[in-house]
Amino acid sequence: MVDKIDGHGLFSPRQSKVTLEGGEVFNLTDFQVIDEAAFNTLSDEAFLDLRKSGALGLLYCHLASTNSWTSPVHQVSVRKAERAKSA
């Protein structure tokens, strides 16, 4: 599936800096995301190819998850606070 998606040029390298609620900063590097702009400009033929391969569900899930970074950041902050209390 990754090769199918990559074959349509949809992956884009990213980096991100995440600041937890307590102020701790993490640098996330060397990861790939689906480029939504590239996805939205796919030809009908390329879109149909991805649909037939079963990749569309994964693509849409990925795009939805990239818009929800705040939830995991909050969860990490809560877990760190709970660990600090129990230590």
Secondary structure, DSSP 8 states (H G I E B T S, - for coil): -HHHHHHTT-EEEEEEEEE-TTS-EEEEEEEEEE-HHHHHT--HHHHHHHHHHTHHHHHHHHHHHHT-THHHHHHHHHHHHHHHHH-
